[in-house]
């Protein structure tokens, strides 16, 4: 077979650009090329993608063709994304095309597999900025109905998709992605990062975009309450991630809380490098992710794989991914979140259970397994 993969929305190693979906595209493409040495592949990138990213994805696979496209900030996205890209795809005479970022071109008529990550915008449109109506009402519904196969990253996302779009259940599969976190950093590298942010006394970590659905304001309230009840505690809360939509209320809440403490214990470090991200995740005393909705929740699975105790929400895919390997809480209940924080920081028996169970749970999320399952769909 000749298989095409839309890699335009991929994590760029050199620029450190991209979040969960972009990282998924990177690892899926890389894993497919690693496990499949039989089929030919065509990878479609924007022309400004870093050469390091292409090299890491392709490896030494000689059955791969790279197609680079001009990135244009077109006033006519319908032309750029749906007409021009469909023409480029057709020229390659593909047996299958994989679209790993929720959508496919209108005018592509070949066999297509679309990966759907989450449907939060359909369940809670108030969490998202205006201007996405065309994608929400037209492009995504068309893509899931037109595709020969639809892969969802969790059972929760699959059930949401079947409920919202009423597509044929037999063409929709839930395939968990894998978890990959680089951990082989030198001790001095890790020490330098911890010294940079003043984290010698330990810290709790949140990692993700700063936006309403991540529920960071309740996390700050809960951590402040925990410190208020434990004045001798010197631990900090580190919030790391890019500023998303409506981030300012979170920063305001952070500033107000620090003003009421003897010293600033809640710090926002902004978007960090991939190296700093991994080091912060590996060395935190607990990882807290109280999101209102996630399609998969990569940071939760990554923290578990590193043996970090996790507190997360008892909702959406987070319940599915964590099961009994994390403390699950109601994200709307700051008091419950405060109690969970206290438990994972002070209860040694609970910490041992979470660390042990988390490592075992994370082993279920394997990129090679995910790639082989997707190959089975193509076959």
C-alpha positions in Angstrom: 0.0 0.0 0.0 0.9 3.6 -0.5 -0.1 5.5 2.7 -0.1 9.3 3.2 0.1 11.0 6.5 -0.9 14.7 7.0 1.9 16.0 9.1 1.2 19.7 8.7 0.1 19.9 12.4 3.1 18.2 14.0 5.3 19.0 17.0 8.4 20.9 15.8 11.4 19.8 17.8 13.5 22.8 17.0 10.9 25.5 17.6 9.3 23.7 20.5 5.9 24.4 18.9 2.8 22.3 19.5 0.9 20.7 22.3 -1.1 17.4 22.7 -2.4 17.0 19.2 0.9 18.0 17.6 2.8 15.5 19.8 0.3 12.8 18.9 1.0 13.4 15.2 4.7 13.3 15.7 4.7 10.0 17.6 2.1 8.3 15.5 4.0 9.0 12.3 7.3 8.0 13.8 5.8 4.8 15.2 4.0 3.8 12.0 7.3 4.1 10.1 9.1 2.1 12.8 6.7 -0.9 12.9 5.8 -1.0 9.2 8.6 -1.9 6.8 6.3 -3.1 4.1 4.2 -0.2 2.9 5.3 3.0 1.2 4.6 6.3 2.9 4.2 9.9 1.8 4.5 12.5 4.6 3.0 16.0 4.0 4.7 18.9 5.9 4.7 22.6 5.8 7.8 23.9 4.2 9.1 25.7 7.3 9.2 22.5 9.4 12.6 21.9 11.1 14.9 19.3 9.5 15.4 17.7 12.9 11.7 16.9 13.1 11.6 15.2 9.7 14.8 13.2 10.5 13.4 12.0 13.8 10.1 10.9 12.2 11.5 9.3 9.1 14.6 7.6 10.7 16.3 5.4 8.1 13.1 4.3 6.4 13.8 4.3 2.6 10.1 3.9 1.7 9.2 7.4 2.7 8.6 10.4 0.4 8.6 13.9 1.9 6.3 16.5 0.4 6.7 20.1 1.6 3.9 22.6 1.2 4.0 26.4 1.4 2.5 27.7 4.6 0.2 30.5 3.6 -1.8 32.7 5.9 -4.6 32.6 3.2 -7.7 34.7 3.5 -9.3 31.7 1.8 -8.7 28.7 4.1 -11.3 26.7 2.1 -9.0 27.0 -1.0 -5.7 26.3 0.9 -6.8 23.5 3.2 -9.5 21.8 1.1 -8.9 22.4 -2.6 -5.2 22.9 -3.0 -4.3 20.2 -0.4 -6.7 17.7 -1.9 -5.1 18.2 -5.3 -1.6 17.5 -3.8 -2.9 14.4 -2.1 -4.5 13.1 -5.3 -1.3 13.5 -7.2 0.4 11.0 -4.9 -2.1 8.2 -5.8 -2.5 7.0 -2.2 -4.3 3.9 -1.2 -5.0 5.4 2.2 -4.6 8.9 3.7 -4.3 9.4 7.5 -5.5 12.7 8.9 -4.4 12.6 12.5 -5.7 16.0 13.6 -9.5 15.8 13.6 -10.3 17.0 10.0 -9.8 16.0 6.3 -10.1 18.1 3.1 -13.6 18.4 1.6 -12.5 17.5 -1.9 -10.4 14.5 -1.1 -12.3 11.4 -2.3 -9.8 8.6 -1.5 -9.9 6.2 1.4 -9.3 8.2 4.6 -8.7 7.5 8.3 -9.4 10.5 10.6 -8.2 10.7 14.2 -10.5 12.5 16.6 -9.0 13.8 19.8 -11.8 15.4 21.7 -15.2 17.0 21.2 -15.2 19.5 24.1 -16.2 22.3 21.8 -19.5 20.5 21.1 -20.2 19.8 24.8 -19.0 23.2 26.1 -18.7 25.8 23.4 -18.4 28.6 26.0 -14.8 27.3 26.8 -13.6 28.3 23.3 -13.2 31.6 21.4 -15.6 32.7 18.7 -14.7 32.2 15.1 -14.6 28.4 15.1 -18.1 27.9 13.8 -17.0 26.7 10.3 -14.8 24.0 11.7 -17.3 23.0 14.4 -20.4 23.0 12.2 -19.0 22.0 8.9 -15.5 20.6 8.7 -15.5 18.2 11.6 -18.9 16.7 10.9 -18.0 16.2 7.3 -14.7 14.6 8.2 -16.1 12.0 10.5 -18.9 11.1 8.1 -16.8 11.0 5.0 -13.9 9.0 6.4 -13.7 5.3 5.8 -12.5 4.8 9.4 -12.4 7.0 12.5 -10.0 6.5 15.3 -10.7 8.1 18.7 -8.0 8.4 21.3 -10.2 7.1 24.1 -13.5 5.3 24.7 -14.9 8.5 26.2 -14.2 10.4 22.9 -15.6 7.5 20.9 -18.9 7.6 22.9 -19.1 11.4 22.6 -18.6 11.1 18.8 -21.3 8.4 18.4 -23.7 10.5 20.5 -23.1 13.8 18.7 -22.7 12.7 15.1 -24.6 9.4 14.8 -22.0 7.8 12.5 -21.9 4.1 11.9 -20.5 2.5 15.0 -18.6 -0.2 13.1 -16.3 2.3 11.5 -15.3 4.0 14.8 -12.5 2.6 17.0 -11.0 3.7 20.2 -7.2 3.3 20.2 -5.2 4.7 23.1 -2.0 6.5 22.0 1.3 5.8 23.6 3.3 7.6 26.3 6.9 8.7 25.6 8.9 10.9 28.0 12.6 11.4 27.8 14.2 10.8 31.2 17.9 10.2 30.7 19.0 13.7 31.8 22.2 14.2 33.7 21.9 15.1 37.4 23.4 18.6 36.7 20.9 19.2 34.0 18.0 18.5 36.4 19.6 20.5 39.2 20.1 23.5 36.9 16.4 23.5 36.0 15.3 23.2 39.6 17.7 26.0 40.7 16.5 28.2 37.8 12.9 28.2 39.2 13.8 28.0 42.9 12.3 24.6 43.5 14.7 23.1 46.0 12.0 22.7 48.6 9.7 20.6 46.4 6.7 21.5 44.3 3.4 20.4 42.9 3.1 20.7 39.1 0.4 21.6 36.7 1.4 21.3 33.0 -0.9 22.5 30.2 -2.4 25.4 28.3 -3.7 28.3 30.5 -7.4 28.3 29.4 -10.9 28.1 31.1 -11.5 24.4 30.7 -8.3 23.4 32.5 -9.8 24.7 35.8 -6.6 26.3 37.1 -8.3 28.9 39.2 -9.8 26.1 41.4 -6.4 24.5 41.6 -4.9 27.8 42.9 -7.7 28.2 45.4 -7.2 24.6 46.7 -3.4 25.0 47.0 -3.8 28.3 48.8 -6.1 26.6 51.3 -3.7 23.8 51.7 -0.9 26.2 52.5 -3.1 28.2 54.9 -3.8 25.0 56.9 -0.1 24.0 56.8 1.9 27.2 57.4 5.1 25.4 58.0 5.0 23.7 54.5 7.5 25.3 52.1 6.2 23.5 49.0 5.3 25.5 45.8 2.8 25.1 43.1 4.3 25.4 39.6 2.1 26.2 36.7 3.7 25.7 33.3 2.2 26.1 29.9 1.4 28.6 27.1 -1.1 31.3 27.6 -4.3 30.3 25.9 -7.8 31.9 25.6 -9.0 33.9 28.7 -5.8 33.3 30.6 -5.8 36.7 32.5 -8.2 35.6 35.3 -5.9 32.8 36.2 -2.9 35.1 36.5 -5.0 37.5 38.5 -6.0 34.7 40.9 -2.3 33.7 41.2 -1.2 37.2 42.0 -4.0 37.7 44.6 -3.1 34.4 46.3 0.6 35.2 46.5 -0.2 38.6 48.0 -1.9 36.9 50.9 1.0 34.5 51.6 4.2 35.4 53.5 6.2 34.5 50.3 5.2 33.8 46.7 4.5 30.0 46.6 2.5 29.9 43.4 4.6 30.5 40.3 3.8 30.7 36.7 6.8 29.8 34.5 5.1 30.2 31.1 5.8 27.9 28.2 8.9 25.8 28.9 11.3 23.9 26.6 10.7 20.2 26.0 13.8 19.5 28.2 12.5 21.6 31.1 9.0 20.2 30.7 10.3 16.6 31.1 12.6 17.5 34.0 9.8 19.4 35.9 7.4 16.5 35.4 10.0 13.9 36.6 11.0 15.8 39.8 7.7 17.1 41.1 6.2 15.6 44.3 2.7 15.4 42.8 1.1 16.2 39.4 -2.3 17.9 39.6 -4.6 18.1 36.5 -8.1 19.2 37.5 -9.4 19.7 33.9 -13.1 19.8 33.2 -12.7 17.7 30.0 -9.9 15.9 28.1 -9.9 13.7 25.0 -7.0 11.7 26.5 -4.9 13.7 28.9 -1.3 13.0 27.9 0.3 14.8 31.0 -1.6 12.5 33.3 -0.3 9.3 31.6 3.2 10.8 31.3 3.3 11.6 35.0 2.2 8.1 35.9 4.9 6.6 33.7 7.5 8.6 35.6 6.3 7.3 39.0 4.7 10.6 40.0 1.6 10.6 42.2 -1.3 12.1 40.3 -4.5 14.0 41.3 -6.9 14.5 38.4 -10.6 15.0 37.6 -13.2 12.2 37.9 -14.6 13.0 34.4 -14.2 12.5 30.6 -11.3 10.4 29.5 -9.3 11.2 32.7 -11.2 8.7 34.7 -10.7 6.1 31.9 -6.9 6.8 31.6 -6.1 6.9 35.3 -8.6 4.4 36.8 -7.3 3.5 40.3 -3.7 4.8 39.6 -4.6 8.4 40.6 -6.7 10.3 43.1 -9.9 11.3 41.3 -11.8 14.4 42.4 -14.7 16.5 41.5 -13.1 19.5 39.6 -15.9 21.8 40.9 -15.0 21.1 44.5 -11.9 23.0 45.7 -12.2 21.4 49.2 -12.0 17.9 47.7 -9.0 19.0 45.7 -7.3 20.4 48.8 -7.9 17.2 50.7 -6.5 15.2 47.7 -3.4 17.4 47.7 -2.8 16.8 51.4 -3.3 13.1 51.0 -0.8 12.6 48.2 1.8 14.9 49.9 1.6 13.4 53.4 0.2 9.8 53.2 3.2 7.5 52.5 1.1 4.4 51.9 -1.1 6.2 49.4 2.0 7.6 47.6 3.5 4.2 47.3 0.2 2.8 45.9 -0.1 5.6 43.3 3.5 5.4 42.2 3.4 1.6 41.8 0.0 1.4 40.2 0.7 4.4 38.0 3.8 2.9 36.5 1.9 -0.3 35.7 -1.1 1.6 34.3 1.1 3.7 32.0 2.6 0.5 30.4 -0.8 0.0 28.7 -0.2 3.1 26.6 2.3 1.9 24.0 2.9 3.7 20.6 4.0 0.4 18.9 0.7 -1.2 19.9 -1.3 1.8 18.8 0.5 1.9 15.4 -0.1 -1.8 14.8 -3.8 -1.4 15.6 -4.0 1.5 13.0 -2.2 -0.7 10.5 -4.8 -3.4 11.1 -7.5 -0.9 10.2 -5.8 0.0 6.9 -5.4 -3.7 6.0 
